[in-house]
């Protein structure tokens, strides 16, 4: 008996090890998900390279991130992502230990601990008037033993304690109508100056007592030529501006209460000057940078306000601020990017001119674009000479550190500003290439399974955990560049705000290729291009072995809807541009049609600001297909400002000066006008084009059959009361309401309408999980057999459906940023709603919690169907966080992609960070896990056979002994 107990106990342990775990263990991190952290395009940088501390650079970015980066490897020491409305204006370092950030237009000042990024203090600086924010941190200045910094914002200048953020004194400067441009303080001085413009024709300056803030003097003087642009400070008593017509430079000198102007025509300084110039924001004492369409010029201010051209720097040049070297000298860096090379020059500035301290050439990928910003830092070499490290921001938002002629590290921070995402299948695996990888030898096999056993029993060391993870990554084949049978490996084509296209591998998140699209780069014909969206252009199914898929990139030359449009077609496997189109008609909306031509190119309708529809691709075959199907093409437009919803269809060819067979006028079919005094359009949503409905019928708990309303013409629209458009708390519940509509976009018929009193925006909407059903006669099986049932009768949107609706409202404890719904290949698996919370995490909510048929006391039949008892609020289950303990900082969107395996959906969340994972809403009922041990299964089966044999022998002996008794 004891022997049998031991055998079964051993079998229990072995079988427990072979079961699939449904939680995520430490050694499983990175197998099915990956997380990447970014900071965005750098706009300010301050180096901190003291010998006693870790060398770092503190940066602020256009994604409202303040971060500390390791100068050795470019890794993030710490970072903070501020709210979108809390834009960072300036940063600096105070007392050698605090990072100071000024944000929200100069109204919020914060100090962060330099080593770990913890916030030390925060001060709110309120004022009556918006103004240019300015931050001035003197090196060693004290008032009554308090280290002080100066801040100008909201019309006030403040003296702030660096220790605790307390306001020592403040003074209003906006009363004279002056727009302050610069703060000036010289070490050891008893005064601080604030200079700027009064209107467009007068220069003004305040002189304040540095310890009390008392106004000592105010002086102003009119310049008849007027000013344009910002004021550039050259020295403590000299500034430079451009006149109102942009043809002359004005040197402004202010000293001892006197102001003088000196005007210099730009044509005297720059040859072939034709268009207006801009003074680049730089800090080079005694000089400034003038940027024109033809050149970048370094100009010095000499005696009595006269100007002297020091050097023509070339057009594609970025200049750093001046860096003070030991001995009182100063240097600055020039960086030019041409022919795939970075030309770095560090110049020593002196009264006689400039001389080169350093000249280096670094080879760089030509897909980076032009140099945008340069920041310079110095260090002491072994031979006691000055060495230089240079931080460079490129046109594609990437970040580089250059030192000793080499790229020390680089960061692809353009991925922090993704505009759109499109999944693409990987190439089909060619013959002769094995998908599976086998164990090298028996020793490695035994070692691997021993490590897995240690991990399961939780006795693995950190080195063992790392070895397990590496082994699993190597054996999973997750990063191969071919399709897998389950459809887990794909490419994510992402478009960034900088106009760069990336292909990310879903296996490990690596960049397969990247391309800075020339269509979305600044040019003479398009000064401010921006990307809008990505669309599937060509997705070969029948020719997958010999043709690559292509994506369509759509952009605009500006922010307005009537700006000229941009189009580019890119190979999804190589990143090569097959075709690009110069600025064409405006693009307001893009409609991917369900038709493809013989080359498997999808037809698209591009709608312009004049309500014309343009067909792409512009081929005779596409035109023929479109004309045959045009009677079944409808679309809608929501005019938010006018409060009007309209339905449209194709009418006839456009009547233009030049005939265009691919342009069609549209006609209005219907319109819905919402009363402006009570409703304002807040959000619209339609069903996903790739959503699959497995079955149209739904069997209820009482065995009744209802048929889902699966029309793809369904539109969800939400309106709010005009006062409820603002932020939460800006309106009382009595003044707010939200109304949700379901509308057929073909006929304009309102199928359902529900009002939520006391609700406010913002509204986030998704379609695909709606429980609205048609009440239809159950199909008679006998009629089907006899052939008397008319299954061929056409279904039309103009026949009014008898729709039965059920709705329910719930509270959710978190505010939301975005939402998505899981998609699977056949639509069989239960759905989950993915909620992007205000805490930048993604929560998976089972669709059953949103079932409108939930009641407080469901019947036994309803319980068997899976209906959950009704509660007022939706639950937040910690284990349901898709992102686990991670955060997707700055979360903006969630994309779901069905895998070939029906149980699994792929999820990609993006913001400042990127996160990818696989979800199985109904668990992996149709497959074993990737790390399932087939060898251990064989051992288990063998053990069971041995155990059966042993117990049988034991039973036979026991039975024989009993017979002998």
Secondary structure, DSSP 8 states (H G I E B T S, - for coil): -HHHHHHHHHHHHHHHHHS---S--GGGTTTS-EEE----SEEEEEEE--TTS--EEEEEETTSEEEEEETTT--EEEEEE--TTS-EEEEEEETTTEEEEEETTTTEEEEEETTT--EEEEEE---SS----EEE--SS-EETTEEEEEEEETTEEEEEETTT--EEEEEE-GGGTEEEEEEE--TT-SEEEEEEEETTTEEEEEEEETTT--EEEEEEEE-TT-EEEEEEEEETTEEEEEETTSSEEEEEEEETTEEEEEEEEHHHHSTT--S--EEEEEEETTEEEEE-SS-EEEEEE-GGG-EEEEEE--SSEEE---EE-TTS-EEEEEEEEETTEEEEEEEEEETTEEEEEEEEEEE--TTS-SEEEEEEEEEE-TTS-EEEEEEEEETTS-EEEEETTEEEEEE-GGGGGEEEEEEEE-----TT--S----S-HHHHHHHHHHHHHHHTT---HHHHHHHHHHHHHHH-TT-SS--TTS--EEEEEEETTSEEEEEETTT--EEEEEE-GGGS--SS-SS-EEEEEEEEE--STTTTT---EEEEEEESSSSTTSEEEEEEEETTT--EEEEEEEEEE-SEEEEEEEE-TT-BEEEEEE-TTSEEEEES-SHHHHHHHHHHGGG-EEEEEETTTTEEEEEEEEEE---SS--TTEEEEEEEEEEE--TTT-EEEEEEE--TT---S-SEEE-TTS-EEEE---TTEEEEEEE-GGGGS-TTSS-GGG-EEEEEEEETTT--EEEEEEEET--S------S---EEE------HHHHHHT-S-TT----TTS---EEE-----B-SS-EEEEEE---SSS-S--EEEEEETTS-EEEEEGGGG-TT--TT--HHHHHHT-----SB----GGGBTTTT---TT--EEEEEE-SSTT-EEEEEESSSEEEEEE-TT-STTS--TT--HHHHHHHHHHHHHHHHHHHHHHHHHHHHHHH-
